[in-house]
Amino acid sequence: MRFSLRFFSFFLFLGVFALGNDVLVQINDKKITLQDAKEFTTKLLPNTSFDTLTLEQKKMIRNRLIERELFLQTAKKAKIDETKKFQENLKKIKEELMVQTWIESQLDKIIISDSEAREFYNNNKEKFVTKPELNLRHIVFKTEKEAKNAIIYLSSVEKDKLKESFIQLYNEKSQDKKDDLSEDISSVDAASNIGKVATESIAALKNGEITKVPIKSDFGYIVFYLENRSQTQTIPYEVVKKNILAILRQKQFQIHLVEIVKELRAKAKIEDHFDELVKE
C-alpha cells in the first residue's frame, strides 16, 4: 500500500499545467510545456536539472509525461475519482500531506541569528577547510633495479630541470603510459590504492622532490615526483553561512520536535496494545 500511495501521490503532484508558450507536446486538448518537463525532472531526479540531461534522457522525460497524461485522461473517463478505492487513497494522501505541511510549519518557526551561525563557525573552523590537493606525478618501472637507477639519475639533475627530466623519463620508461605521452595519469589515485608505504612517502615530500626509495606495487616499482602541495585553507564564513544556518535550524528543530511530542503525548489519551499484539 505504501508504494501505491507514493506512486499515486507522485502522479498527483505532476499535474500538467500549461505555462507560457513553450509547448513540448499536446495530447488531445492538454498541453505539456517545457516547464512541466523541468518540474518532472526535478521530482523524478532530485538535484538534477532538465537542461543538464542528454538528448536521449530529455526524450525519455517527454515520453513519461505523455504516458502520464494518457493514463490521467483514461482514468478521468473511467471516473476513477468517484470510486471507493480512490477516495480511500485520497484520504490517506491528504492525511500524509497535512502532517508534512504541519511539520514544515514548525520548521519555519525556527530562526537562527547571524550571530549564532557565526559563533558556530568560529568554534568549528576545523570543519570548514579545503582539502589539501597534490599535483603529483609518477613513473612505474618494471623492475626495482630500473627504479633505483632512475632515482640515482634524477637525484643528479638540477632542481629547475627535474620536472622536465621526470616527464621525459615517464614518456620513455613508465609501464602505464597513455597514448598522449605528455599527460600523466592520476598519481594521487594510484598512491592511495598502493597503500601505507606510498602514502607515507608522499607525505614526506616537499614541492619539487622525488621519492628516494622505489615503492613496490602490484603493477611495478613506482617513483613519485611532487610538483605542488596546496595547503588547507579556511573557507570564508559567507561561503558556508547558508549551510551553517541549515545545520543549526535542523538541530534546533529536532529539539523543538522532541518537546512538542512530549507535550502532545502527555495531553493525548493513548491506548497501547503493542506488547499484546507484537511478539519477537
C-alpha positions in Angstrom: 0.0 0.0 0.0 2.8 2.4 0.8 4.3 2.0 -2.7 0.9 2.5 -4.4 0.2 5.6 -2.3 3.6 7.1 -3.2 3.0 6.2 -6.8 -0.4 7.9 -6.8 0.8 11.0 -4.9 3.8 11.3 -7.3 1.5 11.5 -10.3 -0.9 13.7 -8.5 1.9 16.2 -7.9 2.8 16.1 -11.6 -0.5 17.7 -12.8 0.4 19.2 -16.1 0.0 23.0 -16.2 0.2 24.8 -19.5 2.5 27.7 -18.6 3.7 30.0 -21.3 4.1 29.1 -25.0 6.8 26.5 -24.7 4.6 23.6 -25.5 6.5 20.4 -26.0 3.6 18.2 -27.0 -0.2 18.3 -26.9 -2.3 15.2 -26.1 -5.9 15.8 -27.2 -6.7 19.2 -25.5 -3.9 19.0 -22.9 -0.6 20.9 -23.4 2.6 19.7 -21.9 5.2 22.5 -21.6 8.9 22.8 -21.1 8.2 23.9 -17.5 6.3 20.7 -16.9 9.3 18.7 -18.1 11.6 20.7 -15.8 9.4 20.1 -12.8 9.0 16.4 -13.7 12.8 16.0 -13.9 13.4 17.7 -10.5 10.8 15.5 -8.9 12.0 12.3 -10.5 15.7 13.0 -10.1 16.4 15.4 -7.2 19.3 17.8 -7.7 19.1 17.2 -11.4 18.2 19.8 -14.0 16.3 19.0 -17.2 18.8 21.3 -19.0 21.8 19.1 -18.0 20.3 15.9 -19.4 21.3 14.3 -22.6 19.0 14.5 -25.6 18.0 10.8 -25.1 17.2 11.5 -21.5 15.1 14.5 -22.4 13.2 12.4 -24.9 12.6 9.8 -22.1 11.2 12.6 -19.9 8.9 13.7 -22.7 7.7 10.2 -23.2 7.0 9.7 -19.5 4.9 12.9 -19.4 2.9 11.7 -22.5 2.3 8.4 -20.8 1.2 10.1 -17.6 -1.2 12.3 -19.4 -2.7 9.4 -21.3 -3.2 7.5 -18.0 -4.8 10.5 -16.5 -7.2 11.1 -19.3 -8.1 7.4 -19.3 -8.7 7.4 -15.6 -10.9 10.5 -15.8 -13.1 8.8 -18.5 -13.4 5.8 -16.2 -14.5 8.2 -13.4 -11.8 6.7 -11.1 -12.2 9.7 -8.8 -15.7 8.5 -7.9 -14.6 5.0 -6.8 -14.3 4.0 -3.1 -10.7 3.0 -3.6 -9.8 6.4 -4.9 -11.5 8.2 -2.0 -9.7 5.9 0.5 -6.3 6.6 -1.1 -7.1 10.3 -1.4 -7.9 10.5 2.3 -4.6 8.9 3.2 -2.7 11.2 0.9 -4.4 14.2 2.4 -3.5 13.0 5.9 0.2 12.5 5.0 0.2 15.9 3.3 -1.3 17.5 6.4 1.3 16.0 8.7 4.1 17.0 6.3 2.8 20.6 6.0 2.4 20.9 9.7 6.0 19.7 10.3 7.2 22.2 7.7 5.3 24.9 9.5 7.1 24.0 12.7 10.5 24.2 11.0 9.6 27.6 9.6 9.3 28.8 13.2 13.0 28.1 13.9 15.0 31.2 13.4 18.8 31.2 13.6 20.5 34.5 14.0 23.7 35.5 12.2 25.5 35.8 15.5 24.6 32.2 16.3 25.7 31.0 13.0 29.0 33.0 13.2 29.6 31.6 16.7 29.2 28.1 15.4 31.6 28.8 12.6 34.2 30.3 14.9 34.0 27.3 17.2 34.2 24.8 14.4 36.6 26.3 11.9 38.4 22.9 11.5 35.2 21.6 9.8 35.3 24.4 7.2 38.6 23.9 5.5 39.6 23.0 2.0 41.2 19.6 1.5 44.9 19.8 0.6 45.5 18.9 -3.1 48.5 17.2 -4.5 49.9 17.9 -8.0 51.7 14.6 -8.2 53.5 12.6 -11.0 54.8 9.1 -11.0 56.7 6.6 -13.1 56.0 2.9 -13.0 59.1 0.7 -13.6 59.1 -2.9 -14.5 61.9 -3.8 -12.1 63.3 -2.5 -8.8 66.7 -2.1 -10.4 65.3 0.2 -13.1 63.5 2.3 -10.5 66.7 2.6 -8.3 68.8 3.7 -11.4 66.1 6.3 -12.2 66.3 7.7 -8.7 70.1 8.0 -8.9 69.8 9.7 -12.3 67.0 12.1 -11.2 68.9 12.9 -8.0 71.7 14.2 -10.1 69.5 16.5 -12.1 69.4 20.2 -11.2 66.3 21.2 -9.4 65.0 23.6 -12.0 65.2 20.8 -14.6 63.9 18.0 -12.5 60.3 18.2 -13.7 61.3 18.2 -17.3 63.6 15.2 -16.8 60.9 13.3 -14.8 58.4 13.8 -17.6 60.9 12.7 -20.2 61.7 9.6 -18.2 58.0 8.9 -17.8 57.4 9.0 -21.5 60.3 6.7 -22.1 60.0 4.2 -19.3 56.7 4.2 -17.5 54.7 0.9 -17.8 51.3 2.8 -17.7 51.8 5.5 -20.3 48.8 6.8 -22.1 48.7 7.4 -25.9 49.3 11.1 -25.2 52.7 10.8 -23.6 52.6 14.3 -22.3 49.7 13.5 -20.0 50.4 11.8 -16.7 47.7 9.6 -15.1 46.3 10.5 -11.7 49.2 9.6 -9.4 47.2 10.6 -6.3 44.7 7.9 -7.0 47.5 5.5 -7.8 49.2 6.2 -4.5 46.0 5.8 -2.4 45.5 2.4 -4.0 49.0 1.2 -3.3 48.8 1.6 0.4 50.6 2.9 3.5 54.1 3.0 2.2 53.2 5.1 -0.8 51.0 7.4 1.4 53.8 8.0 3.9 56.5 8.5 1.3 54.4 11.1 -0.5 53.5 12.8 2.8 57.2 13.4 3.5 57.9 15.0 0.1 58.4 18.7 -0.3 57.5 20.5 -3.5 59.9 19.6 -6.3 61.2 16.4 -4.7 61.1 12.7 -5.7 60.7 9.6 -3.5 64.2 8.2 -2.8 63.2 4.6 -2.5 61.2 2.6 -5.1 57.7 1.7 -3.9 56.6 -1.8 -4.8 53.1 -2.3 -6.1 51.1 -4.9 -8.0 51.9 -3.3 -11.3 55.6 -2.4 -10.8 58.0 -0.2 -8.9 57.0 3.4 -8.5 58.9 6.7 -8.2 56.8 9.8 -7.3 57.5 13.4 -8.0 55.6 16.1 -6.1 55.1 19.2 -8.2 53.0 21.1 -5.7 51.1 20.5 -2.4 48.4 23.1 -1.7 47.8 24.0 2.0 44.5 23.6 3.7 42.6 26.9 3.8 39.7 28.0 6.0 36.6 28.6 3.9 35.2 32.1 4.5 32.1 32.4 6.7 30.0 33.9 3.9 30.6 30.9 1.7 29.4 28.4 4.3 26.8 30.6 6.1 23.9 29.1 4.2 24.9 25.5 5.2 25.6 26.5 8.8 22.1 28.1 9.1 20.6 24.9 7.7 22.5 22.7 10.1 21.6 24.8 13.2 18.0 25.0 12.1 17.8 21.3 11.8 19.4 20.8 15.2 17.0 23.2 16.8 14.1 21.7 15.0 14.9 18.2 16.3 15.0 19.6 19.9 11.8 21.5 19.3 10.0 18.5 17.9 11.0 16.3 20.8 9.4 18.8 23.2 6.3 19.0 21.1 5.9 15.2 21.0 6.3 15.0 24.8 3.6 17.7 25.2 1.2 16.0 22.8 1.7 12.6 24.3 1.0 14.0 27.8 -2.3 15.5 26.7 -3.5 12.6 24.5 -5.3 9.5 25.6 -3.2 6.7 24.1 -4.2 3.0 24.5 -1.1 1.0 23.6 -1.7 -2.7 22.7 1.7 -3.2 21.1 3.1 -5.7 23.6 -0.1 -7.8 23.3 -0.1 -8.0 19.5 3.6 -7.9 18.6 6.0 -10.6 19.7 9.6 -11.4 19.0 
